Amino acid sequence: MAALLAIAACAAHAQPPDQERPAQVLLYRPVFYQCRKAGGAPELAIRRMEIDGQSKILIVDPATLATRLEPLRDWTCADTNDDQQKDTRYIRAVQSSTAPQAGRAAPSPVIAPVIANGGLLHGTPSGSFITGDLCPSRRPLDRAFLQDLLATRSPLPVALSISGTWLVRHKTDFAWLRAQERAGALNITWVDHSYDHPYVPGRPFGQNFLLSPGVDMQSEILQTERILIAHGETPSVFFRFPGLISNTALMHMTEDDHLIVLGAGAWLARSPRARPGDIVLVHLNGNEPVGLRIFSALLAGGKLPEPFRPIDDAP
C-alpha cells in the first residue's frame, strides 16, 4: 500500500524550469556556532555560505526555532556543541525527534532496522499542523486546493516539505507560492524533503527512498537548502524523510545537521482522520487528490482540529 502511494504521490519528471537567474550560493556547509550581536541575546548558526560573494550564516533562534540569513560580519561567533546547548528548546527538539521511539506505528509492514514514520508526529494538544509534501511530480501544484482554503482562512500557516528537484522543475508554481507568501495569504515554513527523493517501485524499503544504494544523505539535505536560498527563501530547521522511511544511521545524520525530523500523525490518504495536535500530511504536488478531498470533507464537517498552527509551535 505504501509503495503504491509512493508511486502516486512522488512520480518523477516534472515540467521544465524557467530561466530566472538564482543567486550564487557557494561553499555551503554545516557549522554549529553560538553567535551574538552587540547587546543581543545569543543565537545559533547551523550553516555558513557565500551568497553572491558575501559571507552569510543561517541563524536559528533557539527559543522560537525561527530561521533567517544574516551577514557573518554583523555577528561575533564561536564554536559550540550539543552538550553546551542541551537546555535550549531547539536542541531538545532535535534530539527528541531523532531518538529511538518504542511502539511507533508503521505505515505498512517493514523489516528492521527500517524506521517507518519516525520523528515528530504531534504538537500542542489543541489544533493541528498542516504539512504539504512537494515530491518530484509530472503534475502542477494543487493551487485550487490552496485557493479554496485561503478563501476561508487567511493567513494560512503551512509547512511545505519540498524536494530540490520539484523546485527546479516547477519554478512557476514555486513563484506562485512565494507571491502568496509575500501577499500575506500563506505563512510558509520550508521543510527539507531531500533533493532527489529517490524511489524505485517494488524495491524493499530497506533499499529504497534515502536508503537506496549510493545515496549521499548529506548532499540530499544540503542541496535542497542551498537551492531554496538561491531562489530567495530561507530553510527551516525541519526535515521530512521521503516515504517517511529512514533508519538509525540516517536519523543520526539529521541530528548531526541539527534538523528536527517531521513524521505525520495523520497522513490523510491513508488514515482519513486527525486528532487534536496531529501533524497532518497531504500531498500538494498533483499526485494525491484523494488526500485533498478527505481534507476538504473533514474541514467542511468540522472534523479537522483547529486552529491551524505554524509548525514551529509543534516541538
N, C-alpha and C positions, 0 to 999 in steps of 0.2 A: 504493500500500500504506500509506504513512504517513498519507495523507488518510483512508483507511478506519479506521485505528487511532485517529486523532484523533476521528473521529465516535463510535467505540465507547467510547473512554476518557474523552471530555470533553463529553458531551452536556449541554445546559443545562436549567434549570428544575428545581431540587431542591425538597425538602419545605419548608413554611413555617417561619419562625423561631418560637421560643418568646418569652415576654415578660420574660425575665430582664434586669434593668437593667444595662447595661455601665457602666464608668467613663467619665467625660467626659474625652476626650483632645483638647486644643486646641493650636493653634499648633505643630503637629508639623512639624519641618523638619530638613534635613541641617545638620550642623556638622562641624568637624574640630578638636577641641581635644586638647591634652595636659593631663591632669589629675593631681592628686596630693592625697592626704590626708596629714595630718601624720604624718611618719615612714614613709610607704608608698612603694612603687615607682610610677613614673609609669605611667599607663594612658591610653587614648584614648577620647574620646567622639565618636560619629558622628551622634547625633540629640539634639535638645532639644525639650521639650514642656511643656505644663501638664496635669497629671493631677488632676482634681477640685480645681483651683486651686493645686496645688503644682508648682513648677518642678522638673523632673527631666531627667536625661540618660541616654542609653543608652551604657553603658560597655563597652568591649572590652578584654580582657586581650590585649596584643599578642603574648604568648608562647603562650598556650593557646587563643586565639580565643573563649573563653567570654564571654558577654554577660550583663549584668544592668542593672536600672534602679536609679538612685541619686538621692537628693535633691541638687540642684545646690548647695545651701547647705553641704554637707559637703565640698566639693571646691574647690581652687584650680585654675582652668583658664586656659589661654591658647591662642590660635590656633596651629595647626601646619600642616604641609603634607606631601605625599607624599615630597618630597625629604628633609626632615628625618627622616622615619620609614622611609626606604627599607631600612634594615638590620634592621627588625623582621620577624619571621615573618609577621605579619599583612599588611603591605603587600607583601611579596614574593609572598604567596599571591594577593592581589587582582590584582596586576599580571600574574602568570604565567597566571592563569585567563582574563584578558581579552585577552591578547596574541595576535596572529596566529599560527596553528599550521599549518604546511605538512603536507600529507598526511592531513588529518583525514578519516576515513571518514564519508560522509553516509548517513542512514537511507534516502534514496531520491534519485534524480537531481534536482538543483536547479539553478537558473540563477544565476550570480554576479550580484550580490555577496552573496547569501544565505549565511549560515553555518549549517551543519547540525551539531548535536551539538557545539557549541563549549563550552569550559570544561574543568573538571577531570573526567577520566574514571577515573583510577586513583589509589590512595593507596599505602599501605605494601605491600611485596612479599609479604606474607602476609595471610591472612584476607580479608574483604570488607566492604562497607558497604551496608547495606540502606536503600534510599530508597523511600518510598511516595508517589505523587502523589495529591493530592486536588483534581482539576479539578472544575468545576461538573458536577453529575450529578443525574439524577432518582432514582437508586438510593441506598440507605443504605450506610454504611460496611461494609466486609467484616470485621465483628467476628469471625466464626467463624474466618477465616484467622489473625488475630492471636491468638485464644484457643488455637487448636491449637498455634501456635508457642510461646506463653507456657507451655503445658503441659510443654514440653521445655526451654525456655531462658528464664530469668527471673533478673535483669532483662535486657531486650532493648533494645539501642541501635538506634534507628531515626530516620532523618531524614524528616520528613513535609513534603512540598512542598505548601503549602496556598494555594489561591486564596481571596481575600476573600469572593467570593460563595458558595463552598462553606461557609465558616464561617457566614455569615448564614443560610443555608437548611438547615443541618444542625447546629443548636445542641445537639440531644440527643446526636448522635454525638460532637460536639466535647467535650461534658461527660463522656461515657464515656471518651474518650481522656485527658482531664485526670484523671479518677478513677484510671485505671490508672497514670498518671504519679505521682500522689500516693501511691499504694499501693506504689510501687517496682517495679512489674511492667514498665513501659516507661520507658526513658530517651530522651525525645523531644527532638530538635533541630528547631525550627520553621523551615522554609525558605520564603522568599517565592517564590510561584509566580504573581505578578501578582494584581490584584484581579478583573478581569472574565474573564481567559483567553479573549480573543476568538478565534472560529474560524468561518469560512464555508465549508461544503463546496463543493469544486470550484474554489475560488479559488486562483490560483497562490501558492506560498509567499511570494514577494516582496511580496504584498499581503495576507498572511494573518497569523494569530496577532498578535503585537505589532507586526508590520509592516503591519497593516491601516490603511487611511486614517483619519486623525483620532484615532489612539490617543495618549493623553498618557502617555508612559512614566514620567515622574516620579510622576504620580498613581497609576499602576498599582503602582509599588513602594511608595510611602509609605502609601497607603490600606490595603494589606494589613498592613503593620507596625503601623499605628495601630489597626486593628480587633483584631489579636492582643493588643495591650497593653490595649485597652479591655475585653477578655474575660479578662484575668488572666494572660496568657502573655507571654513575652519573645522577640522576634525574634532570630534568629541573624544571623551575617554572611554567610549563603549565599543565593543566588538561583538558581532554575532557570527557564529560558525555556519558556513553553508550546510544546508540539510540538518542543522542543529547537531551535527556529528563531530566528535572530537575524541581525544584520548588524553591520558595524564600528561604525556610529553607536550602536546600542543597547549594544554592548559598552563603548563609551566612557562611556555614561551610567551603567552599573552600576559601572564603575571610579570615576567621579566620586562615586558614592554609597557607595564603599568596601565593595562587595559582592564575594564570591567566587562566580563562576559555576560551577554544577554541570552537567556533562553526564551521560552514562551509558556506562560501559564495557560494560555488559550490560543491554540492555532485553529482558527475557526473553521477552516476547510476540513479539518479532521475531527474537531471536538466542538460542535456548534453551541457552546455556552461559555460564559465568562463570569467569574466570581469577583466580588469586590477585591480590589488590589491587584488583579491579574495584569500581566503584560500580555497584551492582545496582539496576535500576529495575523496579518493579511498580506497578500502579495499585490503590489500595485504595478507590476510590470506587464500586465495584459494577459497573463497566462493562468490566472486562478480566479476566474469570475465567480465561482461558487462561494468562495470565502467572502467576497464583497457583497454578494446577495444575502448571505447569512448575517453579515454585519448590519446591513441596512434593515433587515427584518427584525433583528434584535433591538436595534435602535428605535425603530418605529413602535415596537411593542413595549418600550420602556424596560427592556431586559439587559441593557448594557450598563454596567455600573458607572455612574457619573459622580463628580465631574471628570472630564478627561484631563489628565495631569501630564506635565513635562517629565520626560524620562529621568532627568536629573533628580527628581524627587523620590525615585524608586529605591535606591540603595539605602 
